[in-house]
Amino acid sequence: MKTPPESFLIFKEELRKAQLEKERLKQHYEEKLADVNRELCRLKEQIQSQQEMMRTTLEYASNLEIRLSEFKEEVALATSSRKNPVY
């Protein structure tokens, strides 16, 4: 059996090194992508929480506004009834 030429063996070794480097880079970028995805999920959760807090705050402010207008009406009725005595 004939041995392959030295240049072929060198090429084969370089190809193996390149494939190993490719796998190492692939693993590295997959890990980075997983980190970015985890961070993105965390940010989405924070945004959803902040949106819920804003929604709750707006509802509370709307309720206070309604209660304030009702209170103003009660005060206006009370003062107008005092101005017009039954006597």
Distance bins in CASP14 RR format, pairs under 12 A and 6 or more apart:
PFRMAT RR
TARGET T0000
AUTHOR 0000-0000-0000
RMODE 2
METHOD distances of the structure
MODEL  1
2 8 0 0 0 0 0 1 0 0 0 0 0
3 9 0 0 0 0 1 0 0 0 0 0 0
4 10 0 0 0 0 0 1 0 0 0 0 0
4 11 0 0 0 0 1 0 0 0 0 0 0
4 12 0 0 0 0 1 0 0 0 0 0 0
4 13 0 0 0 0 0 1 0 0 0 0 0
5 11 0 0 0 0 1 0 0 0 0 0 0
5 12 0 0 0 0 0 1 0 0 0 0 0
6 12 0 0 0 0 0 1 0 0 0 0 0
6 13 0 0 0 0 0 1 0 0 0 0 0
7 13 0 0 0 0 0 1 0 0 0 0 0
7 14 0 0 0 0 0 1 0 0 0 0 0
8 14 0 0 0 0 0 1 0 0 0 0 0
8 15 0 0 0 0 0 1 0 0 0 0 0
9 15 0 0 0 0 0 1 0 0 0 0 0
9 16 0 0 0 0 0 1 0 0 0 0 0
10 16 0 0 0 0 0 1 0 0 0 0 0
10 17 0 0 0 0 0 1 0 0 0 0 0
11 17 0 0 0 0 0 1 0 0 0 0 0
11 18 0 0 0 0 0 1 0 0 0 0 0
12 18 0 0 0 0 0 1 0 0 0 0 0
12 19 0 0 0 0 0 1 0 0 0 0 0
13 19 0 0 0 0 0 1 0 0 0 0 0
13 20 0 0 0 0 0 1 0 0 0 0 0
14 20 0 0 0 0 0 1 0 0 0 0 0
14 21 0 0 0 0 0 1 0 0 0 0 0
15 21 0 0 0 0 0 1 0 0 0 0 0
15 22 0 0 0 0 0 1 0 0 0 0 0
16 22 0 0 0 0 0 1 0 0 0 0 0
16 23 0 0 0 0 0 1 0 0 0 0 0
17 23 0 0 0 0 0 1 0 0 0 0 0
17 24 0 0 0 0 0 1 0 0 0 0 0
18 24 0 0 0 0 0 1 0 0 0 0 0
18 25 0 0 0 0 0 1 0 0 0 0 0
19 25 0 0 0 0 0 1 0 0 0 0 0
19 26 0 0 0 0 0 1 0 0 0 0 0
20 26 0 0 0 0 0 1 0 0 0 0 0
20 27 0 0 0 0 0 1 0 0 0 0 0
21 27 0 0 0 0 0 1 0 0 0 0 0
21 28 0 0 0 0 0 1 0 0 0 0 0
22 28 0 0 0 0 0 1 0 0 0 0 0
22 29 0 0 0 0 0 1 0 0 0 0 0
23 29 0 0 0 0 0 1 0 0 0 0 0
23 30 0 0 0 0 0 1 0 0 0 0 0
24 30 0 0 0 0 0 1 0 0 0 0 0
24 31 0 0 0 0 0 1 0 0 0 0 0
25 31 0 0 0 0 0 1 0 0 0 0 0
25 32 0 0 0 0 0 1 0 0 0 0 0
26 32 0 0 0 0 0 1 0 0 0 0 0
26 33 0 0 0 0 0 1 0 0 0 0 0
27 33 0 0 0 0 0 1 0 0 0 0 0
27 34 0 0 0 0 0 1 0 0 0 0 0
28 34 0 0 0 0 0 1 0 0 0 0 0
28 35 0 0 0 0 0 1 0 0 0 0 0
29 35 0 0 0 0 0 1 0 0 0 0 0
29 36 0 0 0 0 0 1 0 0 0 0 0
30 36 0 0 0 0 0 1 0 0 0 0 0
30 37 0 0 0 0 0 1 0 0 0 0 0
31 37 0 0 0 0 0 1 0 0 0 0 0
31 38 0 0 0 0 0 1 0 0 0 0 0
32 38 0 0 0 0 0 1 0 0 0 0 0
32 39 0 0 0 0 0 1 0 0 0 0 0
33 39 0 0 0 0 0 1 0 0 0 0 0
33 40 0 0 0 0 0 1 0 0 0 0 0
34 40 0 0 0 0 0 1 0 0 0 0 0
34 41 0 0 0 0 0 1 0 0 0 0 0
35 41 0 0 0 0 0 1 0 0 0 0 0
35 42 0 0 0 0 0 1 0 0 0 0 0
36 42 0 0 0 0 0 1 0 0 0 0 0
36 43 0 0 0 0 0 1 0 0 0 0 0
37 43 0 0 0 0 0 1 0 0 0 0 0
37 44 0 0 0 0 0 1 0 0 0 0 0
38 44 0 0 0 0 0 1 0 0 0 0 0
38 45 0 0 0 0 0 1 0 0 0 0 0
39 45 0 0 0 0 0 1 0 0 0 0 0
39 46 0 0 0 0 0 1 0 0 0 0 0
40 46 0 0 0 0 0 1 0 0 0 0 0
40 47 0 0 0 0 0 1 0 0 0 0 0
41 47 0 0 0 0 0 1 0 0 0 0 0
41 48 0 0 0 0 0 1 0 0 0 0 0
42 48 0 0 0 0 0 1 0 0 0 0 0
42 49 0 0 0 0 0 1 0 0 0 0 0
43 49 0 0 0 0 0 1 0 0 0 0 0
43 50 0 0 0 0 0 1 0 0 0 0 0
44 50 0 0 0 0 0 1 0 0 0 0 0
44 51 0 0 0 0 0 1 0 0 0 0 0
45 51 0 0 0 0 0 1 0 0 0 0 0
45 52 0 0 0 0 0 1 0 0 0 0 0
46 52 0 0 0 0 0 1 0 0 0 0 0
46 53 0 0 0 0 0 1 0 0 0 0 0
47 53 0 0 0 0 0 1 0 0 0 0 0
47 54 0 0 0 0 0 1 0 0 0 0 0
48 54 0 0 0 0 0 1 0 0 0 0 0
48 55 0 0 0 0 0 1 0 0 0 0 0
49 55 0 0 0 0 0 1 0 0 0 0 0
49 56 0 0 0 0 0 1 0 0 0 0 0
50 56 0 0 0 0 0 1 0 0 0 0 0
50 57 0 0 0 0 0 1 0 0 0 0 0
51 57 0 0 0 0 0 1 0 0 0 0 0
51 58 0 0 0 0 0 1 0 0 0 0 0
52 58 0 0 0 0 0 1 0 0 0 0 0
52 59 0 0 0 0 0 1 0 0 0 0 0
53 59 0 0 0 0 0 1 0 0 0 0 0
53 60 0 0 0 0 0 1 0 0 0 0 0
54 60 0 0 0 0 0 1 0 0 0 0 0
54 61 0 0 0 0 0 1 0 0 0 0 0
55 61 0 0 0 0 0 1 0 0 0 0 0
55 62 0 0 0 0 0 1 0 0 0 0 0
56 62 0 0 0 0 0 1 0 0 0 0 0
56 63 0 0 0 0 0 1 0 0 0 0 0
57 63 0 0 0 0 0 1 0 0 0 0 0
57 64 0 0 0 0 0 1 0 0 0 0 0
58 64 0 0 0 0 0 1 0 0 0 0 0
58 65 0 0 0 0 0 1 0 0 0 0 0
59 65 0 0 0 0 0 1 0 0 0 0 0
59 66 0 0 0 0 0 1 0 0 0 0 0
60 66 0 0 0 0 0 1 0 0 0 0 0
60 67 0 0 0 0 0 1 0 0 0 0 0
61 67 0 0 0 0 0 1 0 0 0 0 0
61 68 0 0 0 0 0 1 0 0 0 0 0
62 68 0 0 0 0 0 1 0 0 0 0 0
62 69 0 0 0 0 0 1 0 0 0 0 0
63 69 0 0 0 0 0 1 0 0 0 0 0
63 70 0 0 0 0 0 1 0 0 0 0 0
64 70 0 0 0 0 0 1 0 0 0 0 0
64 71 0 0 0 0 0 1 0 0 0 0 0
65 71 0 0 0 0 0 1 0 0 0 0 0
65 72 0 0 0 0 0 1 0 0 0 0 0
66 72 0 0 0 0 0 1 0 0 0 0 0
66 73 0 0 0 0 0 1 0 0 0 0 0
67 73 0 0 0 0 0 1 0 0 0 0 0
67 74 0 0 0 0 0 1 0 0 0 0 0
68 74 0 0 0 0 0 1 0 0 0 0 0
68 75 0 0 0 0 0 1 0 0 0 0 0
69 75 0 0 0 0 0 1 0 0 0 0 0
69 76 0 0 0 0 0 1 0 0 0 0 0
70 76 0 0 0 0 0 1 0 0 0 0 0
70 77 0 0 0 0 0 1 0 0 0 0 0
71 77 0 0 0 0 0 1 0 0 0 0 0
71 78 0 0 0 0 0 1 0 0 0 0 0
72 78 0 0 0 0 0 1 0 0 0 0 0
72 79 0 0 0 0 0 1 0 0 0 0 0
73 79 0 0 0 0 0 1 0 0 0 0 0
73 80 0 0 0 0 0 1 0 0 0 0 0
74 80 0 0 0 0 0 1 0 0 0 0 0
74 81 0 0 0 0 0 1 0 0 0 0 0
75 81 0 0 0 0 0 1 0 0 0 0 0
75 82 0 0 0 0 0 1 0 0 0 0 0
76 82 0 0 0 0 0 1 0 0 0 0 0
76 83 0 0 0 0 0 1 0 0 0 0 0
77 83 0 0 0 0 0 1 0 0 0 0 0
77 84 0 0 0 0 0 1 0 0 0 0 0
78 84 0 0 0 0 0 1 0 0 0 0 0
END
